[in-house]
Amino acid sequence: MERKRLLVIAAHPDDCDILCGGTAIKWAAAGHIVKFVSATNGDTGHVVLSRAETVKARKKEAAASRKMSGIFEYQVLDHPCGIEATLKNREKMIRLIRNFKPDVVLSHRLCDYHPDHRATAQLVLDTAYVVMVPHNCEDTPIPEKTPVYGHLYDSFLDPRPFRIDAAIEFDSVLEKKLKVMECHRTQFYEWLPWSLGRRDFDAAKLSDAEKRLWLLSFLERFKKGADEARPILCRSLGNKAGGKVVMAELFEQSPYSRQVAPTDFQKLMEPGIQGCL
């Protein structure tokens, strides 16, 4: 079996898990190679811990997430929050991508509420052409095959809505995805409740069922996503199975890299499809 290689580059530790965790779990279980990258160390993502303490905690959480999901690697870069799309950072990203030799590279879209998400998206997209130009970062050889680039799902409408080019159900691995999310305890049980105005939130007082419901609240967007992607899911899984999908992770192919047909992009994202397009 020829194993596919998936590289997901998001802005913060836990972003990859929310947006692509189910797909990654399924890819890893099928024997493919998945790498998550956080472009920042997430140092501002807490209200009690210091920035240094937050970095230490979030790296441990990413390592726990990697172990739980079964993916190959979860790399947290040392850049603090507030990353910018500079030439120096672009060159780091070029080397990272070349060294991993992915078939698919996924990141945020350029339209996003968070400046770190936008900057990470810009950095990744800025590599889409030059990653295959030999005289850029000459110390790192170019890969044999140009990766296909794509975007992780979002619900922003300006300048245009997300276009669904591929959809992967994760109902079948939902419980494991929730456990992966729970690895990021400083985020889901500490920082995010505070940032959402839940200043009285105390995970220690919640039952396991209440914790599960809390984590599920961060996945509501994927129910809407599954409904919007119903035609793709039905073509991929068959009408009966596709019609029953409750949650799906969605992906959009970028026009800035190697292009494949829409049906081939779906096949490329499916963990059960072996080999590389």
N, C-alpha and C positions, 0 to 999 in steps of 0.2 A: 504494500500500500504506500502510495506517495502521500506524505503528510503535508497538509496546507499549513501556512504560517500567517497568523493574524496578529497585527500590532495595533493596539488601541492606545491613543495618546490623548489624555484629558488634562484638565487644568489642576485638579486637586485629588489627593487620595480620597477615594469613595466615589468619584465621578464615574470612573470606568465601571465600577460595580453596579451602580444604579442603571446606567445607560446600556451596558452590554454584558452584564453579569450572567444572565441566563444563557445567552449565545456562547459565551466563553466556557461555561460549565459543560455545555453540550459538545463544543469543539474538543475540549480536553478529554472528555469521556470517550469520544470517537477516535482518540489517538493523535489529534492535530496539535500544533504547537501555538500557544497563545502567550503573548506578552502584554502586560498592562504597564503603562508609563504615566506617572503624574508629573506634569511639567514644573510644578512647584512643590515645595515641601509642606504646604498647608499651614504655615506657622501662625497665621492670624485667625485660625478657625477655632477659637475658644474664648471664653470670657473670664475664666478663673486661672487656668494654667498660663504660665509665661510662654513667650514665643518659643524659647528653647525647649521647654517641657512639652509643648504641643508637638513640635517636630519629632521629638523622641517617641512620644505616644503614637503619633500617626504612622511612623515607619514600622513600629511593632504591629499596629493594626493592619497595615498593608501586607506584612509578612503572614499574619494569621489568615487574612483573606485569601492569599495565594494558596496556602496549605488547604484551606477549606474547599476552594473551588477546583483545585487540581491543575491550575494553569502552570505554565513553565516558569514564568518570572513576573514579579511585580516590582518595577523600579521606580523609586521616588527620587527625583532629581533634587539637588541641593539648592535650587533657586528659591528664594523666599517669595511669598505672595506679592503681587505687583509686577509680574513678569511683563516684559515688553518684547515686541517683535524686532529685535536688533539683528544686525548681521552676525554678531558673535553667537547669539542664541540660535540663529538659523543654522550656522555651521555645526553647532552641537547636535542639532536635530538631524541634519544630513548624515552625520557620522553614526548616530544612533540607528537610523533607519537602514543605512547600508550594512551595518554590522549584523542586524537581525535578518536581513534579506526577506522581507515579508511578501506574501502574495497580495495581502490587503492591508491598507493603512486607514484607520478610522479616527476622526476627531470631531470637535464641535463645528457648527456653522459660524460664519462671521457675524451673524445677527444674534446677539445674545445679551441678556441683562448684565452679565458679570464681565468686567474688564479682563480678568484672567482667562475666561473662556474665549473671549474675542481674540486676545493676543495669542493664545495657544493655537486657535484655529488659523490665524494668519501665519504663524510660524510653520505649521504643518503644511498648509497650502503652498507656502513659498518654497517648499522643497519639491513639490510635485514634478516640476520640470528639471530643476538643477540637480536633483538626486542622481540623475543619469548622465550628468555632464562631467567628464573625467577631470577637467582642470579646476573644478570646484572641490575643495578639500582633497587635494591630491594624495594625502597620506592614507586615505581610506578608499579601497577599490570599489568601483561601482558594481552593483549586483548584476547577475546574468539576465534577469527579467525585470522589466519595469513594473512596479506595484500598481494595483488598482487602488485609487483613493476614494474614500467615502465619508459621509457625515453621520453622526449620532443624532437620534431623534430629539426634536424640540417642538414646542407649540407656538413659536413666534410667527406672527403674520406679516411683519414689516421687514424687508421689502416684499417678501412673498412667503406663503406657507411652505412648510417642509414637504418635499415631494417623496412619496414612498416608492422606492425602487426595489426594496427587499424587506421581507418580514419573517422573523423567526419566533415561533411560539415558545413560551417558557413555562406554561402551565405544568408541564411534565417535570420541571426542575424547580418549581416555585419554592418549595420548602428549603432547598439548598441555597437558593438565591437569598432568601430571607436570613439564613444563617451567615452567609457571606456578608450581607449588609450589617448584621449585628456585630461582626468583627470590628467595625468602625464605631466603637462605643462612644468615643468622645464626640462624634458627630451626631449620631442618631439619638443618643440619650442625654447629651449635654448641650452642645452648641446649637443644633437645629431647633430643639424646643425653645431655647432662650431667644434665638433670632426670630422665631415665629410668635413671640409674645407669651409663651407658656413658661413664665418665670417660676411657677409653682410645680413644674414637672419634676417628678422623682421616679426614675425607673425602678428603684429598689422597692417601691410600694406597689408596682404593677405585677399582676399575675402573668404567667406565660401567655395566656390567651390575649390579655390586654397588650402585652408587648408585640405580639404578632399583629394585632389590629393596627397598632401604631406604625409599625414598619410597612404594613400594606398600604397605609395612607400615602406613602411616597411613591407608590406604584400605580395609583389611579390613572395617571396619564396613559399607561400602557393598555388599559381597557379601551379607552377611546381609540388608541392607536390600532388595536386589533380590529375594531369595527371599521376603521378607515381602510385597513389593509385586507378586508375580507376577501376581495376578488383574488389577490395574490395568494393568500392562505389557502383558499379553495383550489386554486390551480396547483399549488405545491403539495398539499396534503390530501386532496380529494374533497368533494363537496361536503360529505358527512363530517369528516374530521376537521376540515377547515372551518366549517360552520359552528363548531363547538368551542373553538379557541376563545379564551377569555382575555388573556394577556399576551402581547407580542412586542418584541423589540424591533424597531424599524430603522432602516438605513437608506441613505440617498447616495447615489453615485456622483462623485465630483466630475465636472467636465474638464478639469485641469490635468488629469493624468491619463494613463492608458485606458481606453474605452472598451467595454464589452457590451453586448446586447443586453437589454433589460432582463430577459429570461436567463441569460448567463450570469448576470450579477446576482440574481436570486440563487442560482445553483452554487455560485461561488461562496455565498454566505451560509448555505445549508451545511451543517456539520456531517450529514450522512453522505454527501457527495465527495468522493475521493478524487485526488489528483488536482491539478491546477490548470486554470483556463488561460 
